[in-house]
Amino acid sequence: MPPLHGTTILAVRRNGKTAIAGDGQVTVGATVMKHNAKKVRKLYNDKVLAGFAGATADAFTLFEKFEAKLEQYHGNLTRAAVELAKDWRTDRVLRRLEALMIVADTERSFI
């Protein structure tokens, strides 16, 4: 069995500033397909940072859903995260996604 490799996403908050960083490696099995993927994005007028780990297509689905929730709730990170989590638990398709997200603003972070 080949060794498991995973994505590294790191979030740091200090003195009212937040940073999220991630590795840029995309793998399929044990094969590295890309070294410079962007796994961290700015959302909602650059006020929210979001990073992902897991299947890329699934992560993009989560980004789209989360971005829609942020717009719907006017940038309220907590409300957007809670509403996405509700959808994630109840929707058959979303429940099968193989990706995780971390989102943060200057005050709060959610995984």
Biopython code that builds the backbone (N, CA, C, O; Angstrom):
import numpy as np
from Bio.PDB.StructureBuilder import StructureBuilder

atoms = [
    (1, "MET", "N", (0.841, -1.181, 0.000)),
    (1, "MET", "CA", (0.000, 0.000, 0.000)),
    (1, "MET", "C", (0.885, 1.242, 0.000)),
    (1, "MET", "O", (1.777, 1.370, 0.840)),
    (2, "PRO", "N", (0.640, 2.172, -0.953)),
    (2, "PRO", "CA", (1.466, 3.383, -0.992)),
    (2, "PRO", "C", (1.180, 4.278, 0.208)),
    (2, "PRO", "O", (0.067, 4.279, 0.734)),
    (3, "PRO", "N", (2.182, 5.039, 0.639)),
    (3, "PRO", "CA", (1.954, 5.935, 1.780)),
    (3, "PRO", "C", (0.924, 7.004, 1.434)),
    (3, "PRO", "O", (0.817, 7.432, 0.284)),
    (4, "LEU", "N", (0.167, 7.428, 2.443)),
    (4, "LEU", "CA", (-0.825, 8.481, 2.252)),
    (4, "LEU", "C", (-0.153, 9.848, 2.268)),
    (4, "LEU", "O", (0.749, 10.109, 3.064)),
    (5, "HIS", "N", (-0.606, 10.695, 1.386)),
    (5, "HIS", "CA", (-0.141, 12.078, 1.351)),
    (5, "HIS", "C", (-1.373, 12.958, 1.425)),
    (5, "HIS", "O", (-2.417, 12.616, 0.870)),
    (6, "GLY", "N", (-1.261, 14.071, 2.095)),
    (6, "GLY", "CA", (-2.415, 14.955, 2.214)),
    (6, "GLY", "C", (-2.032, 16.397, 1.976)),
    (6, "GLY", "O", (-0.856, 16.759, 1.968)),
    (7, "THR", "N", (-3.030, 17.193, 1.788)),
    (7, "THR", "CA", (-2.844, 18.625, 1.604)),
    (7, "THR", "C", (-2.584, 19.280, 2.949)),
    (7, "THR", "O", (-3.141, 18.880, 3.971)),
    (8, "THR", "N", (-1.745, 20.271, 2.930)),
    (8, "THR", "CA", (-1.503, 21.064, 4.125)),
    (8, "THR", "C", (-2.154, 22.427, 3.938)),
    (8, "THR", "O", (-1.838, 23.153, 2.996)),
    (9, "ILE", "N", (-3.055, 22.763, 4.832)),
    (9, "ILE", "CA", (-3.666, 24.093, 4.873)),
    (9, "ILE", "C", (-3.443, 24.616, 6.288)),
    (9, "ILE", "O", (-3.742, 23.931, 7.266)),
    (10, "LEU", "N", (-2.922, 25.820, 6.388)),
    (10, "LEU", "CA", (-2.587, 26.405, 7.681)),
    (10, "LEU", "C", (-3.238, 27.780, 7.798)),
    (10, "LEU", "O", (-3.152, 28.594, 6.879)),
    (11, "ALA", "N", (-3.881, 28.030, 8.922)),
    (11, "ALA", "CA", (-4.480, 29.345, 9.181)),
    (11, "ALA", "C", (-3.866, 29.929, 10.444)),
    (11, "ALA", "O", (-3.683, 29.230, 11.440)),
    (12, "VAL", "N", (-3.552, 31.219, 10.391)),
    (12, "VAL", "CA", (-2.974, 31.920, 11.536)),
    (12, "VAL", "C", (-3.693, 33.257, 11.683)),
    (12, "VAL", "O", (-3.915, 33.970, 10.704)),
    (13, "ARG", "N", (-4.051, 33.582, 12.919)),
    (13, "ARG", "CA", (-4.653, 34.886, 13.201)),
    (13, "ARG", "C", (-3.846, 35.530, 14.329)),
    (13, "ARG", "O", (-3.563, 34.900, 15.348)),
    (14, "ARG", "N", (-3.483, 36.798, 14.127)),
    (14, "ARG", "CA", (-2.732, 37.513, 15.159)),
    (14, "ARG", "C", (-2.933, 39.010, 14.959)),
    (14, "ARG", "O", (-2.855, 39.519, 13.841)),
    (15, "ASN", "N", (-3.190, 39.692, 16.047)),
    (15, "ASN", "CA", (-3.334, 41.152, 16.030)),
    (15, "ASN", "C", (-4.337, 41.634, 14.979)),
    (15, "ASN", "O", (-4.087, 42.615, 14.278)),
    (16, "GLY", "N", (-5.462, 40.946, 14.877)),
    (16, "GLY", "CA", (-6.515, 41.378, 13.965)),
    (16, "GLY", "C", (-6.280, 41.065, 12.504)),
    (16, "GLY", "O", (-7.034, 41.524, 11.645)),
    (17, "LYS", "N", (-5.251, 40.293, 12.205)),
    (17, "LYS", "CA", (-4.970, 39.902, 10.816)),
    (17, "LYS", "C", (-5.031, 38.389, 10.718)),
    (17, "LYS", "O", (-4.688, 37.678, 11.663)),
    (18, "THR", "N", (-5.468, 37.906, 9.567)),
    (18, "THR", "CA", (-5.606, 36.472, 9.346)),
    (18, "THR", "C", (-4.861, 36.091, 8.079)),
    (18, "THR", "O", (-4.894, 36.818, 7.086)),
    (19, "ALA", "N", (-4.190, 34.949, 8.118)),
    (19, "ALA", "CA", (-3.513, 34.414, 6.934)),
    (19, "ALA", "C", (-3.855, 32.938, 6.807)),
    (19, "ALA", "O", (-3.918, 32.215, 7.801)),
    (20, "ILE", "N", (-4.074, 32.502, 5.583)),
    (20, "ILE", "CA", (-4.258, 31.082, 5.287)),
    (20, "ILE", "C", (-3.287, 30.742, 4.168)),
    (20, "ILE", "O", (-3.187, 31.472, 3.181)),
    (21, "ALA", "N", (-2.576, 29.641, 4.321)),
    (21, "ALA", "CA", (-1.632, 29.189, 3.304)),
    (21, "ALA", "C", (-1.857, 27.709, 3.041)),
    (21, "ALA", "O", (-2.330, 26.975, 3.909)),
    (22, "GLY", "N", (-1.518, 27.286, 1.846)),
    (22, "GLY", "CA", (-1.660, 25.876, 1.500)),
    (22, "GLY", "C", (-0.573, 25.448, 0.540)),
    (22, "GLY", "O", (0.009, 26.269, -0.169)),
    (23, "ASP", "N", (-0.303, 24.148, 0.525)),
    (23, "ASP", "CA", (0.648, 23.641, -0.452)),
    (23, "ASP", "C", (0.003, 23.730, -1.833)),
    (23, "ASP", "O", (-1.208, 23.925, -1.939)),
    (24, "GLY", "N", (0.782, 23.591, -2.867)),
    (24, "GLY", "CA", (0.243, 23.712, -4.217)),
    (24, "GLY", "C", (0.199, 22.405, -4.962)),
    (24, "GLY", "O", (0.022, 22.394, -6.180)),
    (25, "GLN", "N", (0.355, 21.303, -4.260)),
    (25, "GLN", "CA", (0.486, 20.013, -4.929)),
    (25, "GLN", "C", (-0.864, 19.338, -5.149)),
    (25, "GLN", "O", (-1.686, 19.254, -4.236)),
    (26, "VAL", "N", (-1.079, 18.859, -6.375)),
    (26, "VAL", "CA", (-2.264, 18.075, -6.717)),
    (26, "VAL", "C", (-1.784, 16.689, -7.113)),
    (26, "VAL", "O", (-0.919, 16.547, -7.977)),
    (27, "THR", "N", (-2.346, 15.670, -6.479)),
    (27, "THR", "CA", (-1.944, 14.301, -6.788)),
    (27, "THR", "C", (-3.141, 13.468, -7.212)),
    (27, "THR", "O", (-4.280, 13.735, -6.830)),
    (28, "VAL", "N", (-2.850, 12.454, -8.013)),
    (28, "VAL", "CA", (-3.822, 11.418, -8.346)),
    (28, "VAL", "C", (-3.148, 10.119, -7.937)),
    (28, "VAL", "O", (-2.204, 9.666, -8.585)),
    (29, "GLY", "N", (-3.637, 9.527, -6.865)),
    (29, "GLY", "CA", (-2.946, 8.376, -6.298)),
    (29, "GLY", "C", (-1.599, 8.833, -5.778)),
    (29, "GLY", "O", (-1.519, 9.754, -4.965)),
    (30, "ALA", "N", (-0.532, 8.183, -6.253)),
    (30, "ALA", "CA", (0.819, 8.545, -5.824)),
    (30, "ALA", "C", (1.511, 9.455, -6.833)),
    (30, "ALA", "O", (2.679, 9.799, -6.653)),
    (31, "THR", "N", (0.806, 9.851, -7.892)),
    (31, "THR", "CA", (1.403, 10.662, -8.947)),
    (31, "THR", "C", (1.092, 12.140, -8.743)),
    (31, "THR", "O", (-0.066, 12.529, -8.594)),
    (32, "VAL", "N", (2.135, 12.950, -8.738)),
    (32, "VAL", "CA", (1.964, 14.397, -8.619)),
    (32, "VAL", "C", (1.590, 14.942, -9.996)),
    (32, "VAL", "O", (2.332, 14.765, -10.963)),
    (33, "MET", "N", (0.437, 15.603, -10.080)),
    (33, "MET", "CA", (-0.052, 16.130, -11.352)),
    (33, "MET", "C", (0.268, 17.618, -11.519)),
    (33, "MET", "O", (0.430, 18.100, -12.640)),
    (34, "LYS", "N", (0.357, 18.332, -10.411)),
    (34, "LYS", "CA", (0.569, 19.773, -10.478)),
    (34, "LYS", "C", (1.242, 20.232, -9.195)),
    (34, "LYS", "O", (0.941, 19.733, -8.111)),
    (35, "HIS", "N", (2.159, 21.190, -9.327)),
    (35, "HIS", "CA", (2.888, 21.695, -8.161)),
    (35, "HIS", "C", (2.467, 23.097, -7.744)),
    (35, "HIS", "O", (2.870, 23.569, -6.682)),
    (36, "ASN", "N", (1.663, 23.769, -8.562)),
    (36, "ASN", "CA", (1.372, 25.175, -8.269)),
    (36, "ASN", "C", (-0.127, 25.486, -8.242)),
    (36, "ASN", "O", (-0.549, 26.559, -8.674)),
    (37, "ALA", "N", (-0.917, 24.559, -7.742)),
    (37, "ALA", "CA", (-2.363, 24.798, -7.630)),
    (37, "ALA", "C", (-2.635, 25.857, -6.565)),
    (37, "ALA", "O", (-1.910, 25.955, -5.575)),
    (38, "LYS", "N", (-3.668, 26.634, -6.776)),
    (38, "LYS", "CA", (-4.066, 27.657, -5.794)),
    (38, "LYS", "C", (-5.194, 27.093, -4.949)),
    (38, "LYS", "O", (-6.339, 27.014, -5.396)),
    (39, "LYS", "N", (-4.867, 26.703, -3.736)),
    (39, "LYS", "CA", (-5.836, 26.085, -2.835)),
    (39, "LYS", "C", (-6.403, 27.073, -1.824)),
    (39, "LYS", "O", (-7.190, 26.698, -0.954)),
    (40, "VAL", "N", (-6.009, 28.315, -1.938)),
    (40, "VAL", "CA", (-6.517, 29.366, -1.057)),
    (40, "VAL", "C", (-7.052, 30.488, -1.941)),
    (40, "VAL", "O", (-6.408, 30.892, -2.910)),
    (41, "ARG", "N", (-8.235, 30.982, -1.594)),
    (41, "ARG", "CA", (-8.864, 32.056, -2.366)),
    (41, "ARG", "C", (-9.377, 33.158, -1.448)),
    (41, "ARG", "O", (-9.641, 32.940, -0.265)),
    (42, "LYS", "N", (-9.510, 34.336, -2.025)),
    (42, "LYS", "CA", (-10.166, 35.451, -1.342)),
    (42, "LYS", "C", (-11.610, 35.489, -1.824)),
    (42, "LYS", "O", (-11.878, 35.364, -3.019)),
    (43, "LEU", "N", (-12.533, 35.661, -0.890)),
    (43, "LEU", "CA", (-13.953, 35.715, -1.212)),
    (43, "LEU", "C", (-14.564, 36.993, -0.647)),
    (43, "LEU", "O", (-13.961, 37.665, 0.190)),
    (44, "TYR", "N", (-15.733, 37.308, -1.101)),
    (44, "TYR", "CA", (-16.547, 38.423, -0.615)),
    (44, "TYR", "C", (-15.730, 39.709, -0.467)),
    (44, "TYR", "O", (-15.439, 40.167, 0.639)),
    (45, "ASN", "N", (-15.375, 40.269, -1.617)),
    (45, "ASN", "CA", (-14.626, 41.534, -1.659)),
    (45, "ASN", "C", (-13.319, 41.458, -0.871)),
    (45, "ASN", "O", (-12.917, 42.421, -0.219)),
    (46, "ASP", "N", (-12.667, 40.304, -0.941)),
    (46, "ASP", "CA", (-11.373, 40.068, -0.275)),
    (46, "ASP", "C", (-11.441, 40.146, 1.242)),
    (46, "ASP", "O", (-10.414, 40.357, 1.887)),
    (47, "LYS", "N", (-12.622, 39.981, 1.832)),
    (47, "LYS", "CA", (-12.772, 40.046, 3.284)),
    (47, "LYS", "C", (-12.741, 38.676, 3.943)),
    (47, "LYS", "O", (-12.597, 38.579, 5.162)),
    (48, "VAL", "N", (-12.874, 37.613, 3.148)),
    (48, "VAL", "CA", (-12.899, 36.249, 3.671)),
    (48, "VAL", "C", (-11.860, 35.433, 2.915)),
    (48, "VAL", "O", (-11.769, 35.509, 1.690)),
    (49, "LEU", "N", (-11.078, 34.653, 3.655)),
    (49, "LEU", "CA", (-10.130, 33.727, 3.047)),
    (49, "LEU", "C", (-10.694, 32.325, 3.149)),
    (49, "LEU", "O", (-11.326, 31.973, 4.145)),
    (50, "ALA", "N", (-10.464, 31.517, 2.110)),
    (50, "ALA", "CA", (-10.943, 30.139, 2.107)),
    (50, "ALA", "C", (-9.877, 29.246, 1.500)),
    (50, "ALA", "O", (-9.274, 29.585, 0.482)),
    (51, "GLY", "N", (-9.647, 28.101, 2.131)),
    (51, "GLY", "CA", (-8.705, 27.119, 1.624)),
    (51, "GLY", "C", (-9.365, 25.760, 1.595)),
    (51, "GLY", "O", (-10.324, 25.514, 2.328)),
    (52, "PHE", "N", (-8.853, 24.863, 0.744)),
    (52, "PHE", "CA", (-9.467, 23.541, 0.654)),
    (52, "PHE", "C", (-8.436, 22.433, 0.638)),
    (52, "PHE", "O", (-7.269, 22.630, 0.299)),
    (53, "ALA", "N", (-8.912, 21.268, 1.016)),
    (53, "ALA", "CA", (-8.149, 20.029, 0.911)),
    (53, "ALA", "C", (-9.105, 18.975, 0.382)),
    (53, "ALA", "O", (-10.295, 18.995, 0.695)),
    (54, "GLY", "N", (-8.588, 18.060, -0.414)),
    (54, "GLY", "CA", (-9.428, 16.985, -0.930)),
    (54, "GLY", "C", (-9.556, 17.052, -2.434)),
    (54, "GLY", "O", (-8.749, 17.683, -3.116)),
    (55, "ALA", "N", (-10.588, 16.387, -2.945)),
    (55, "ALA", "CA", (-10.816, 16.316, -4.384)),
    (55, "ALA", "C", (-11.088, 17.714, -4.940)),
    (55, "ALA", "O", (-11.944, 18.438, -4.430)),
    (56, "THR", "N", (-10.364, 18.080, -5.972)),
    (56, "THR", "CA", (-10.431, 19.435, -6.507)),
    (56, "THR", "C", (-11.825, 19.806, -7.004)),
    (56, "THR", "O", (-12.330, 20.881, -6.678)),
    (57, "ALA", "N", (-12.444, 18.943, -7.778)),
    (57, "ALA", "CA", (-13.785, 19.248, -8.296)),
    (57, "ALA", "C", (-14.775, 19.436, -7.146)),
    (57, "ALA", "O", (-15.624, 20.327, -7.189)),
    (58, "ASP", "N", (-14.662, 18.599, -6.127)),
    (58, "ASP", "CA", (-15.545, 18.726, -4.966)),
    (58, "ASP", "C", (-15.285, 20.036, -4.226)),
    (58, "ASP", "O", (-16.216, 20.694, -3.760)),
    (59, "ALA", "N", (-14.014, 20.404, -4.125)),
    (59, "ALA", "CA", (-13.668, 21.654, -3.444)),
    (59, "ALA", "C", (-14.234, 22.860, -4.183)),
    (59, "ALA", "O", (-14.717, 23.801, -3.554)),
    (60, "PHE", "N", (-14.180, 22.840, -5.511)),
    (60, "PHE", "CA", (-14.745, 23.954, -6.273)),
    (60, "PHE", "C", (-16.252, 24.046, -6.071)),
    (60, "PHE", "O", (-16.810, 25.143, -6.030)),
    (61, "THR", "N", (-16.908, 22.905, -5.946)),
    (61, "THR", "CA", (-18.342, 22.900, -5.640)),
    (61, "THR", "C", (-18.589, 23.571, -4.297)),
    (61, "THR", "O", (-19.496, 24.393, -4.168)),
    (62, "LEU", "N", (-17.784, 23.222, -3.294)),
    (62, "LEU", "CA", (-17.930, 23.847, -1.975)),
    (62, "LEU", "C", (-17.661, 25.347, -2.030)),
    (62, "LEU", "O", (-18.390, 26.129, -1.421)),
    (63, "PHE", "N", (-16.614, 25.757, -2.760)),
    (63, "PHE", "CA", (-16.321, 27.181, -2.903)),
    (63, "PHE", "C", (-17.526, 27.924, -3.478)),
    (63, "PHE", "O", (-17.919, 28.973, -2.967)),
    (64, "GLU", "N", (-18.109, 27.370, -4.547)),
    (64, "GLU", "CA", (-19.261, 28.019, -5.187)),
    (64, "GLU", "C", (-20.436, 28.126, -4.224)),
    (64, "GLU", "O", (-21.066, 29.178, -4.115)),
    (65, "LYS", "N", (-20.726, 27.036, -3.529)),
    (65, "LYS", "CA", (-21.849, 27.036, -2.582)),
    (65, "LYS", "C", (-21.592, 28.031, -1.449)),
    (65, "LYS", "O", (-22.489, 28.775, -1.053)),
    (66, "PHE", "N", (-20.368, 28.038, -0.935)),
    (66, "PHE", "CA", (-20.054, 28.935, 0.173)),
    (66, "PHE", "C", (-20.087, 30.395, -0.273)),
    (66, "PHE", "O", (-20.585, 31.262, 0.446)),
    (67, "GLU", "N", (-19.557, 30.654, -1.455)),
    (67, "GLU", "CA", (-19.575, 32.020, -1.963)),
    (67, "GLU", "C", (-21.017, 32.521, -2.126)),
    (67, "GLU", "O", (-21.310, 33.680, -1.834)),
    (68, "ALA", "N", (-21.907, 31.649, -2.590)),
    (68, "ALA", "CA", (-23.323, 32.019, -2.718)),
    (68, "ALA", "C", (-23.931, 32.322, -1.346)),
    (68, "ALA", "O", (-24.715, 33.260, -1.203)),
    (69, "LYS", "N", (-23.567, 31.525, -0.344)),
    (69, "LYS", "CA", (-24.078, 31.773, 1.016)),
    (69, "LYS", "C", (-23.550, 33.100, 1.559)),
    (69, "LYS", "O", (-24.291, 33.841, 2.205)),
    (70, "LEU", "N", (-22.285, 33.403, 1.305)),
    (70, "LEU", "CA", (-21.725, 34.686, 1.751)),
    (70, "LEU", "C", (-22.481, 35.858, 1.129)),
    (70, "LEU", "O", (-22.785, 36.840, 1.806)),
    (71, "GLU", "N", (-22.777, 35.748, -0.150)),
    (71, "GLU", "CA", (-23.539, 36.810, -0.820)),
    (71, "GLU", "C", (-24.941, 36.906, -0.231)),
    (71, "GLU", "O", (-25.436, 37.998, 0.048)),
    (72, "GLN", "N", (-25.575, 35.748, -0.045)),
    (72, "GLN", "CA", (-26.942, 35.715, 0.478)),
    (72, "GLN", "C", (-27.030, 36.361, 1.858)),
    (72, "GLN", "O", (-28.005, 37.045, 2.170)),
    (73, "TYR", "N", (-26.003, 36.140, 2.683)),
    (73, "TYR", "CA", (-26.014, 36.655, 4.054)),
    (73, "TYR", "C", (-25.091, 37.858, 4.226)),
    (73, "TYR", "O", (-24.634, 38.144, 5.332)),
    (74, "HIS", "N", (-24.821, 38.558, 3.126)),
    (74, "HIS", "CA", (-24.111, 39.843, 3.132)),
    (74, "HIS", "C", (-22.784, 39.795, 3.884)),
    (74, "HIS", "O", (-22.475, 40.695, 4.665)),
    (75, "GLY", "N", (-22.001, 38.739, 3.646)),
    (75, "GLY", "CA", (-20.677, 38.637, 4.236)),
    (75, "GLY", "C", (-20.632, 38.138, 5.663)),
    (75, "GLY", "O", (-19.561, 38.113, 6.269)),
    (76, "ASN", "N", (-21.773, 37.739, 6.218)),
    (76, "ASN", "CA", (-21.811, 37.212, 7.587)),
    (76, "ASN", "C", (-21.220, 35.798, 7.569)),
    (76, "ASN", "O", (-21.897, 34.834, 7.210)),
    (77, "LEU", "N", (-19.955, 35.693, 7.960)),
    (77, "LEU", "CA", (-19.224, 34.434, 7.860)),
    (77, "LEU", "C", (-19.869, 33.327, 8.682)),
    (77, "LEU", "O", (-20.008, 32.201, 8.204)),
    (78, "THR", "N", (-20.258, 33.633, 9.897)),
    (78, "THR", "CA", (-20.861, 32.616, 10.765)),
    (78, "THR", "C", (-22.142, 32.078, 10.151)),
    (78, "THR", "O", (-22.327, 30.864, 10.065)),
    (79, "ARG", "N", (-23.015, 32.957, 9.731)),
    (79, "ARG", "CA", (-24.295, 32.520, 9.156)),
    (79, "ARG", "C", (-24.076, 31.720, 7.877)),
    (79, "ARG", "O", (-24.725, 30.694, 7.674)),
    (80, "ALA", "N", (-23.176, 32.171, 7.019)),
    (80, "ALA", "CA", (-22.892, 31.462, 5.770)),
    (80, "ALA", "C", (-22.348, 30.065, 6.054)),
    (80, "ALA", "O", (-22.740, 29.104, 5.392)),
    (81, "ALA", "N", (-21.449, 29.942, 7.033)),
    (81, "ALA", "CA", (-20.877, 28.639, 7.381)),
    (81, "ALA", "C", (-21.933, 27.703, 7.947)),
    (81, "ALA", "O", (-21.971, 26.524, 7.594)),
    (82, "VAL", "N", (-22.786, 28.213, 8.817)),
    (82, "VAL", "CA", (-23.842, 27.387, 9.417)),
    (82, "VAL", "C", (-24.822, 26.919, 8.348)),
    (82, "VAL", "O", (-25.208, 25.751, 8.334)),
    (83, "GLU", "N", (-25.223, 27.808, 7.463)),
    (83, "GLU", "CA", (-26.187, 27.439, 6.423)),
    (83, "GLU", "C", (-25.587, 26.445, 5.433)),
    (83, "GLU", "O", (-26.282, 25.535, 4.979)),
    (84, "LEU", "N", (-24.301, 26.603, 5.088)),
    (84, "LEU", "CA", (-23.652, 25.624, 4.210)),
    (84, "LEU", "C", (-23.563, 24.273, 4.906)),
    (84, "LEU", "O", (-23.788, 23.238, 4.278)),
    (85, "ALA", "N", (-23.238, 24.271, 6.190)),
    (85, "ALA", "CA", (-23.164, 23.013, 6.946)),
    (85, "ALA", "C", (-24.521, 22.312, 6.963)),
    (85, "ALA", "O", (-24.583, 21.090, 6.833)),
    (86, "LYS", "N", (-25.594, 23.059, 7.119)),
    (86, "LYS", "CA", (-26.941, 22.467, 7.078)),
    (86, "LYS", "C", (-27.196, 21.814, 5.725)),
    (86, "LYS", "O", (-27.670, 20.681, 5.650)),
    (87, "ASP", "N", (-26.874, 22.546, 4.651)),
    (87, "ASP", "CA", (-27.059, 21.990, 3.306)),
    (87, "ASP", "C", (-26.197, 20.753, 3.106)),
    (87, "ASP", "O", (-26.639, 19.764, 2.522)),
    (88, "TRP", "N", (-24.957, 20.817, 3.597)),
    (88, "TRP", "CA", (-24.005, 19.724, 3.430)),
    (88, "TRP", "C", (-24.535, 18.455, 4.102)),
    (88, "TRP", "O", (-24.382, 17.359, 3.565)),
    (89, "ARG", "N", (-25.150, 18.600, 5.258)),
    (89, "ARG", "CA", (-25.675, 17.433, 5.981)),
    (89, "ARG", "C", (-26.925, 16.859, 5.344)),
    (89, "ARG", "O", (-27.151, 15.652, 5.419)),
    (90, "THR", "N", (-27.745, 17.696, 4.717)),
    (90, "THR", "CA", (-29.047, 17.230, 4.241)),
    (90, "THR", "C", (-29.094, 16.905, 2.753)),
    (90, "THR", "O", (-29.981, 16.167, 2.327)),
    (91, "ASP", "N", (-28.188, 17.419, 1.963)),
    (91, "ASP", "CA", (-28.196, 17.193, 0.519)),
    (91, "ASP", "C", (-27.407, 15.927, 0.176)),
    (91, "ASP", "O", (-26.249, 15.792, 0.569)),
    (92, "ARG", "N", (-28.024, 15.012, -0.546)),
    (92, "ARG", "CA", (-27.362, 13.733, -0.884)),
    (92, "ARG", "C", (-26.069, 13.928, -1.659)),
    (92, "ARG", "O", (-25.074, 13.256, -1.387)),
    (93, "VAL", "N", (-26.076, 14.829, -2.609)),
    (93, "VAL", "CA", (-24.879, 15.063, -3.424)),
    (93, "VAL", "C", (-23.772, 15.697, -2.589)),
    (93, "VAL", "O", (-22.626, 15.250, -2.636)),
    (94, "LEU", "N", (-24.105, 16.728, -1.829)),
    (94, "LEU", "CA", (-23.088, 17.397, -1.012)),
    (94, "LEU", "C", (-22.490, 16.463, 0.031)),
    (94, "LEU", "O", (-21.301, 16.555, 0.337)),
    (95, "ARG", "N", (-23.308, 15.561, 0.581)),
    (95, "ARG", "CA", (-22.796, 14.637, 1.611)),
    (95, "ARG", "C", (-21.690, 13.743, 1.076)),
    (95, "ARG", "O", (-20.852, 13.265, 1.841)),
    (96, "ARG", "N", (-21.681, 13.516, -0.220)),
    (96, "ARG", "CA", (-20.689, 12.618, -0.818)),
    (96, "ARG", "C", (-19.413, 13.334, -1.281)),
    (96, "ARG", "O", (-18.497, 12.697, -1.801)),
    (97, "LEU", "N", (-19.357, 14.623, -1.096)),
    (97, "LEU", "CA", (-18.167, 15.361, -1.519)),
    (97, "LEU", "C", (-16.960, 14.943, -0.689)),
    (97, "LEU", "O", (-17.056, 14.739, 0.521)),
    (98, "GLU", "N", (-15.832, 14.823, -1.362)),
    (98, "GLU", "CA", (-14.594, 14.424, -0.693)),
    (98, "GLU", "C", (-13.639, 15.610, -0.634)),
    (98, "GLU", "O", (-12.567, 15.601, -1.240)),
    (99, "ALA", "N", (-14.049, 16.612, 0.099)),
    (99, "ALA", "CA", (-13.226, 17.810, 0.263)),
    (99, "ALA", "C", (-13.593, 18.467, 1.584)),
    (99, "ALA", "O", (-14.692, 18.284, 2.108)),
    (100, "LEU", "N", (-12.661, 19.226, 2.102)),
    (100, "LEU", "CA", (-12.878, 20.023, 3.307)),
    (100, "LEU", "C", (-12.480, 21.458, 3.004)),
    (100, "LEU", "O", (-11.640, 21.720, 2.143)),
    (101, "MET", "N", (-13.094, 22.371, 3.722)),
    (101, "MET", "CA", (-12.793, 23.788, 3.559)),
    (101, "MET", "C", (-12.478, 24.416, 4.900)),
    (101, "MET", "O", (-13.015, 24.016, 5.933)),
    (102, "ILE", "N", (-11.604, 25.401, 4.869)),
    (102, "ILE", "CA", (-11.417, 26.272, 6.021)),
    (102, "ILE", "C", (-11.711, 27.679, 5.526)),
    (102, "ILE", "O", (-11.256, 28.078, 4.454)),
    (103, "VAL", "N", (-12.469, 28.419, 6.307)),
    (103, "VAL", "CA", (-12.792, 29.804, 5.951)),
    (103, "VAL", "C", (-12.506, 30.684, 7.162)),
    (103, "VAL", "O", (-12.681, 30.259, 8.304)),
    (104, "ALA", "N", (-12.067, 31.903, 6.905)),
    (104, "ALA", "CA", (-11.718, 32.794, 8.013)),
    (104, "ALA", "C", (-11.841, 34.245, 7.585)),
    (104, "ALA", "O", (-11.630, 34.593, 6.424)),
    (105, "ASP", "N", (-12.187, 35.075, 8.549)),
    (105, "ASP", "CA", (-12.076, 36.522, 8.386)),
    (105, "ASP", "C", (-11.204, 37.012, 9.539)),
    (105, "ASP", "O", (-10.496, 36.210, 10.148)),
    (106, "THR", "N", (-11.236, 38.269, 9.845)),
    (106, "THR", "CA", (-10.352, 38.779, 10.898)),
    (106, "THR", "C", (-10.787, 38.370, 12.295)),
    (106, "THR", "O", (-10.011, 38.489, 13.244)),
    (107, "GLU", "N", (-12.031, 37.885, 12.437)),
    (107, "GLU", "CA", (-12.542, 37.546, 13.766)),
    (107, "GLU", "C", (-12.812, 36.068, 13.992)),
    (107, "GLU", "O", (-12.668, 35.585, 15.115)),
    (108, "ARG", "N", (-13.203, 35.332, 12.946)),
    (108, "ARG", "CA", (-13.639, 33.945, 13.129)),
    (108, "ARG", "C", (-13.041, 33.032, 12.072)),
    (108, "ARG", "O", (-12.671, 33.465, 10.980)),
    (109, "SER", "N", (-12.957, 31.744, 12.431)),
    (109, "SER", "CA", (-12.514, 30.706, 11.497)),
    (109, "SER", "C", (-13.428, 29.503, 11.641)),
    (109, "SER", "O", (-13.901, 29.198, 12.736)),
    (110, "PHE", "N", (-13.674, 28.820, 10.529)),
    (110, "PHE", "CA", (-14.493, 27.607, 10.535)),
    (110, "PHE", "C", (-13.860, 26.568, 9.627)),
    (110, "PHE", "O", (-13.302, 26.894, 8.579)),
    (111, "ILE", "N", (-13.955, 25.299, 10.049)),
    (111, "ILE", "CA", (-13.477, 24.187, 9.216)),
    (111, "ILE", "C", (-14.683, 23.389, 8.789)),
    (111, "ILE", "O", (-14.545, 22.395, 8.077)),
]
sb = StructureBuilder()
sb.init_structure("model")
sb.init_model(0)
sb.init_chain("A")
sb.init_seg("    ")
for serial, (resi, resn, name, xyz) in enumerate(atoms, 1):
    if name == "N":
        sb.init_residue(resn, " ", resi, " ")
    sb.init_atom(name, np.array(xyz, "f"), 0.0, 1.0, " ", f" {name:<3s}", serial, name[0])
structure = sb.get_structure()
